[in-house]
Amino acid sequence: MDKGSDVEKIAMKIVVIYDFAVNPGGGDFVMLNILEALYSVGYEVTLLTSYPEGLQFSARFFGRTAPSVNIYSVKVPRFLRHPYSVAYIARKVSKTSRDFFDIYITSDDIPIFIGDRKGVCYMHYPHAARLKLKRYIARKYRDMLRGKLIWKIHEFMFPRLYVVDKKPKNWLLLANSVITREHVAKTFQVSDEEIILLNPPVASRIINEMLRKSFFEKENLIVSVGRFELEKQFVDVLYAMKWLKEKIDDIKLSLIGFKQEEVELFKMVKNFGLEKNVEILINADRKIVLDRLLRAKAIVHPAPHEPFGIAVVEGMAAGCIPIVRRGSNGPWLEIIAEGRYGIGFNNLHELVEAMEKAVKFYEVFNINRIISRALEYDESIFKQRFIDIILSFLVNERFRSDQ
């Protein structure tokens, strides 16, 4: 990304408050892209974090070099976990001069300690919205006694540390999807138009380049990627596999996710006699994830409440047919545009049919069209849009302050 003349005229000191590698996944990739974009145009960027090694860890995970931003470690009490560690850091930085940084950048939520500063918050799905929309709370916090107690404490503590009901005047809110934008607008009592829609970055071109250079033959393999949480509903995919293996002898499934609630999945694989058909990969290396996507014919995303779904786009860039759940769901509404670029399902019967169709008739699908859709979400597009948004925000803020 070249330095534009407008960018050069406005020297900015930007601070990003974020802990990389605490919850590995799409959130880290977004914030890594944000740091790369800011650094590439010459802004003075500082990362405030309680885990200074996290940026290097995350960069290595995604196969890239970490940008050479300033990193300042803030010692946080050991008992504090995300998002409370970030609030603690924000409280510390709030004691600096109001003009020390031009813009503050956070992920998901805005700590009250910096609510009076100029800031940008990129929202995957904020905790503030979950306080009001209970269906987006993880089931372990709804169904288990220990989880319910933790959530009660969270409901009490979070509003005392974070903005939860009214958008701060000098903050710009970015939403990763139309679902998130709608819920954020309701939470912070603003119109949808006041929230900027900026879909998250995906390494679409890199993955597609790997596909074009690959010697792999597409196999009767289906992939499903995500955290191993009950609400992701991977159990539905295993039920579908139980039926599907009777129709397709060599059908295979790779379940790939971060370690959380995977015990039940292992039990189901054994009880259904799927040991030869299903592999469960926990905390898999990035290279392994890409290997499976490049060899697979389809990617299944069974979650009913997914704001966006980066893994779906990655699968599409690798030439996989996306199979997602219909409804008020980011993958269905945005990524595959209600069936234009993939297959939707409502129930187990439809899921089995979709998986069978994708495997048996893969060559009939317009894979190039699916790939083209994935390229629309490439990280290069995200970075340029993000820089344009930041520059416009700063210019407008300075104009208002001069009036």
C-alpha positions in Angstrom: 0.0 0.0 0.0 1.6 3.3 -1.1 1.6 6.4 1.0 -0.9 8.8 -0.3 -0.4 12.5 -0.2 -3.4 13.0 2.1 -2.0 10.4 4.5 1.4 12.1 4.5 -0.1 15.5 5.3 -1.7 14.0 8.5 0.9 12.5 10.8 -0.9 10.3 13.3 -0.1 8.6 16.5 -2.4 5.6 16.8 -2.7 3.2 19.8 -4.3 -0.2 19.4 -5.4 -1.9 22.7 -5.5 -5.6 22.1 -4.3 -9.0 23.4 -3.3 -11.3 20.5 -3.3 -15.1 20.9 -5.8 -15.1 23.8 -8.6 -16.3 21.6 -6.9 -17.4 18.4 -9.0 -17.1 15.3 -10.6 -14.5 13.0 -10.4 -11.7 15.6 -6.6 -12.0 15.6 -6.4 -12.0 11.8 -8.6 -8.8 11.7 -6.4 -6.9 14.2 -3.2 -8.2 12.5 -4.5 -6.7 9.2 -5.3 -3.4 10.9 -1.8 -3.1 12.3 -0.3 -4.0 8.9 -2.5 -1.4 7.2 -1.7 1.4 9.6 2.0 0.6 9.6 2.2 0.3 5.8 1.1 3.9 5.3 3.6 5.3 7.8 1.5 6.1 10.9 3.2 5.8 14.3 1.5 2.8 15.7 1.6 1.5 19.3 0.2 -1.8 20.5 -0.7 -1.8 24.2 -1.1 -5.4 25.4 -0.8 -7.6 28.5 0.7 -10.3 26.3 3.6 -8.8 24.3 4.6 -12.1 22.7 1.0 -12.5 21.3 1.6 -10.5 18.1 4.5 -12.6 17.0 2.7 -15.8 17.9 -0.4 -14.7 15.9 1.7 -13.6 12.9 3.5 -16.9 12.8 0.2 -18.8 13.0 -1.0 -17.0 9.9 2.3 -17.4 8.1 3.4 -13.8 8.0 5.9 -11.4 9.6 4.6 -9.1 12.3 4.7 -5.4 11.5 7.3 -3.4 13.4 5.0 -1.4 15.5 5.8 -0.2 19.0 4.8 -2.7 21.6 4.2 -1.7 25.2 3.4 -4.4 27.8 1.1 -3.5 30.6 1.2 -5.8 33.6 -2.3 -7.0 34.3 -3.4 -8.8 37.5 -3.2 -12.6 36.8 -6.9 -13.1 37.7 -8.1 -10.8 35.0 -9.1 -12.4 31.7 -10.4 -10.9 28.4 -12.2 -8.6 28.2 -11.3 -7.3 31.6 -7.6 -7.3 30.9 -8.2 -4.8 28.0 -10.3 -2.6 30.3 -7.4 -2.6 32.8 -5.0 -1.5 30.0 -7.4 1.2 28.9 -7.6 2.5 32.5 -3.9 2.8 32.6 -3.6 4.6 29.2 -6.4 7.0 30.1 -4.1 8.7 32.6 -1.9 10.0 29.7 -2.6 13.4 28.1 -5.8 13.5 26.0 -3.7 14.5 23.0 -0.9 12.0 23.4 -2.6 9.7 20.8 -4.7 10.9 17.9 -6.9 7.8 17.7 -7.6 4.8 20.0 -8.5 1.5 18.3 -10.2 -1.4 20.1 -11.9 -4.6 19.2 -15.6 -5.4 20.0 -16.1 -3.0 22.9 -15.2 0.4 24.2 -13.7 0.8 27.7 -15.4 3.7 29.5 -12.0 5.0 30.6 -11.3 6.1 27.0 -14.8 6.9 25.9 -14.1 10.6 25.9 -11.2 10.2 23.4 -11.3 9.8 19.6 -11.5 6.2 18.8 -12.5 3.4 16.4 -13.9 0.1 17.5 -14.1 -2.8 15.1 -16.9 -5.1 16.2 -17.0 -8.8 15.4 -19.8 -9.1 17.9 -19.6 -6.9 21.1 -20.2 -8.2 24.6 -22.5 -5.2 25.1 -24.9 -6.6 22.5 -24.8 -10.0 24.2 -26.1 -8.4 27.4 -29.3 -7.6 25.6 -29.6 -10.4 23.0 -29.4 -13.5 25.1 -29.4 -16.0 22.2 -25.9 -14.9 21.4 -24.6 -16.0 24.8 -22.6 -19.2 24.7 -24.7 -22.2 26.0 -22.2 -23.0 28.7 -23.2 -19.7 30.3 -26.9 -20.4 29.9 -27.2 -24.1 30.7 -24.6 -24.9 33.3 -24.7 -23.8 36.9 -21.1 -22.6 37.0 -21.5 -20.9 33.7 -24.7 -19.1 34.9 -22.8 -17.8 38.0 -19.9 -16.5 35.8 -22.4 -14.8 33.5 -24.2 -13.1 36.5 -20.8 -11.7 37.6 -20.1 -10.6 34.0 -23.5 -8.9 33.8 -22.7 -7.0 37.0 -19.1 -6.0 36.2 -19.0 -5.4 32.5 -21.3 -2.2 32.4 -19.0 -0.7 35.1 -16.0 -1.0 32.8 -17.4 -0.7 29.2 -19.8 1.4 27.2 -23.0 -0.6 26.9 -26.0 1.6 25.9 -24.9 4.8 24.2 -22.4 5.5 21.5 -19.6 7.8 22.6 -19.6 11.1 20.6 -16.1 10.8 19.3 -16.0 7.1 18.4 -16.5 5.5 15.1 -18.1 2.0 15.1 -17.3 -0.5 12.4 -19.3 -3.8 12.1 -18.1 -7.0 10.5 -21.5 -7.9 9.1 -25.1 -6.7 8.5 -26.1 -8.8 11.5 -23.6 -7.2 13.8 -24.4 -3.7 12.5 -28.1 -4.2 13.2 -27.5 -5.4 16.7 -24.9 -2.8 17.5 -27.3 -0.1 16.3 -30.0 -1.4 18.7 -27.5 -1.7 21.5 -26.1 1.8 21.2 -29.3 3.5 20.2 -28.3 4.8 16.8 -29.4 4.1 13.2 -27.8 1.4 11.1 -26.4 4.2 8.8 -24.3 5.4 11.7 -22.4 2.1 11.9 -20.0 1.5 9.0 -20.2 -2.0 7.5 -16.7 -3.4 6.9 -16.5 -7.1 6.3 -13.4 -8.7 7.8 -10.3 -9.5 5.9 -9.7 -13.0 4.4 -6.5 -14.3 2.8 -8.6 -15.2 -0.2 -6.0 -14.5 -2.9 -3.3 -16.3 -1.1 -5.4 -19.3 -0.6 -6.7 -19.3 -4.2 -3.1 -19.0 -5.4 -2.3 -22.1 -3.4 -5.3 -23.9 -5.0 -4.1 -22.9 -8.6 -0.6 -24.2 -7.9 -1.8 -27.3 -6.0 -1.4 -30.8 -7.3 -4.2 -32.1 -5.1 -7.2 -33.8 -6.6 -10.4 -32.9 -4.9 -11.5 -35.8 -2.6 -14.8 -36.9 -1.2 -13.9 -34.8 1.8 -16.0 -32.3 3.7 -14.5 -29.7 6.2 -16.1 -27.9 9.1 -14.1 -25.2 11.0 -14.8 -23.3 14.2 -14.4 -23.3 17.9 -15.6 -26.5 19.5 -18.6 -25.0 21.3 -22.1 -26.5 21.7 -23.8 -23.6 19.9 -21.7 -24.2 16.7 -23.8 -27.4 16.3 -21.1 -29.6 14.9 -23.2 -32.5 16.3 -25.5 -32.0 13.3 -22.7 -32.6 10.9 -21.8 -35.8 12.7 -25.4 -37.0 12.5 -25.4 -36.2 8.8 -22.2 -38.2 8.4 -23.8 -41.1 10.1 -26.4 -41.2 7.3 -24.1 -40.2 4.5 -21.5 -43.0 5.0 -24.3 -45.4 4.0 -24.5 -43.7 0.6 -20.9 -42.8 -0.1 -18.4 -45.4 1.1 -15.3 -43.2 1.0 -16.9 -40.0 2.5 -14.6 -38.2 4.9 -15.0 -35.3 7.3 -12.4 -33.1 9.0 -13.7 -31.2 12.0 -11.2 -28.5 12.8 -11.4 -26.3 15.8 -9.9 -24.8 19.0 -10.1 -26.9 22.2 -13.2 -26.1 24.3 -16.1 -28.6 24.3 -14.9 -31.4 22.0 -15.4 -34.4 24.3 -19.0 -35.0 23.2 -17.8 -35.0 19.5 -15.3 -37.7 20.2 -18.0 -39.8 21.9 -20.3 -39.4 18.9 -17.7 -40.4 16.4 -17.1 -43.6 18.4 -20.8 -44.3 19.0 -21.7 -43.8 15.3 -18.8 -46.0 14.1 -17.3 -43.1 12.2 -13.7 -43.6 13.3 -12.6 -44.3 9.7 -14.6 -41.4 8.2 -14.1 -38.5 10.7 -11.0 -36.8 12.0 -11.2 -34.2 14.8 -8.3 -31.8 14.7 -7.8 -29.7 17.8 -5.8 -26.5 17.7 -4.5 -27.5 14.3 -1.6 -25.7 12.6 -2.6 -23.3 9.9 -0.9 -25.4 7.2 -3.0 -28.4 8.2 -6.2 -26.3 8.0 -5.3 -25.1 4.5 -4.3 -28.6 3.4 -7.8 -29.9 4.3 -9.6 -27.0 2.6 -7.6 -27.5 -0.6 -8.5 -31.2 -0.8 -12.1 -30.8 0.2 -15.2 -30.5 -2.0 -17.3 -28.7 0.6 -17.2 -26.7 3.7 -20.1 -26.9 6.2 -20.9 -24.2 8.6 -23.7 -25.4 10.9 -23.9 -22.5 13.4 -27.3 -20.8 13.5 -26.0 -17.5 15.0 -22.9 -16.6 13.2 -22.2 -12.8 12.6 -19.9 -13.4 9.6 -17.9 -16.6 9.2 -14.3 -16.1 7.9 -13.7 -19.9 7.6 -16.6 -20.1 5.0 -14.9 -17.6 2.7 -11.5 -19.4 3.2 -13.1 -22.6 2.1 -14.7 -20.9 -1.0 -11.3 -19.5 -2.0 -9.9 -23.0 -1.8 -12.6 -24.2 -4.2 -15.0 -25.7 -1.6 -18.8 -25.5 -2.0 -20.2 -23.7 1.0 -23.1 -25.3 2.9 -24.5 -23.0 5.6 -27.6 -22.8 7.8 -30.4 -20.5 6.6 -31.8 -17.8 8.7 -30.6 -14.6 10.3 -27.1 -15.7 9.8 -24.0 -14.0 8.3 -22.9 -16.8 6.1 -26.3 -17.2 4.6 -27.3 -13.5 4.2 -24.0 -12.1 3.2 -21.4 -14.6 2.1 -23.5 -16.9 -0.1 -26.2 -14.2 -0.6 -29.1 -16.5 0.3 -28.1 -19.3 -2.0 -26.5 -17.6 -5.0 -23.0 -18.8 -4.1 -23.7 -22.0 -2.1 -26.2 -24.2 -0.5 -28.5 -23.5 2.5 -30.2 -25.9 4.8 -32.8 -25.7 7.6 -32.7 -29.2 9.1 -30.8 -32.4 9.3 -32.5 -33.9 6.3 -31.5 -30.9 4.1 -28.0 -31.0 5.4 -27.5 -34.6 4.4 -28.9 -33.8 0.9 -26.6 -30.8 0.6 -23.5 -32.7 1.6 -24.3 -35.6 -0.7 -25.0 -33.2 -3.6 -21.8 -31.3 -3.1 -19.7 -34.5 -3.0 -21.4 -36.4 -5.8 -21.9 -33.6 -8.2 -19.0 -31.3 -7.4 -18.1 -30.9 -11.1 -21.6 -29.5 -11.9 -21.2 -26.5 -9.6 -19.7 -23.2 -10.9 -16.6 -23.3 -8.7 -15.1 -20.2 -10.4 -18.2 -18.2 -9.4 -17.8 -19.3 -5.8 -14.1 -18.4 -5.9 -14.8 -15.0 -7.4 -17.2 -14.3 -4.5 -14.5 -15.2 -2.0 -12.0 -12.8 -3.6 -14.4 -10.0 -2.9 -13.4 -10.3 0.8 -9.7 -10.3 0.2 -7.6 -8.7 2.9 -6.1 -6.1 0.4 -9.6 -4.7 0.0 -10.2 -4.5 3.7 -6.9 -2.7 4.3 -7.5 0.0 1.8 -11.1 0.6 3.0 -9.9 0.7 6.6 -7.2 3.3 5.9 -9.7 5.4 3.9 -12.1 5.2 6.9 -9.4 6.2 9.4 -8.3 9.2 7.2 -11.8 10.4 6.6 -12.6 10.1 10.3 -9.6 12.1 11.4 -10.2 14.8 8.7 -13.9 15.1 9.7 -13.0 15.3 13.4 -10.4 18.0 12.9 -12.9 19.9 10.7 -15.5 19.8 13.5 -13.0 20.9 16.1 -12.1 23.9 14.0 -15.7 25.1 13.8 
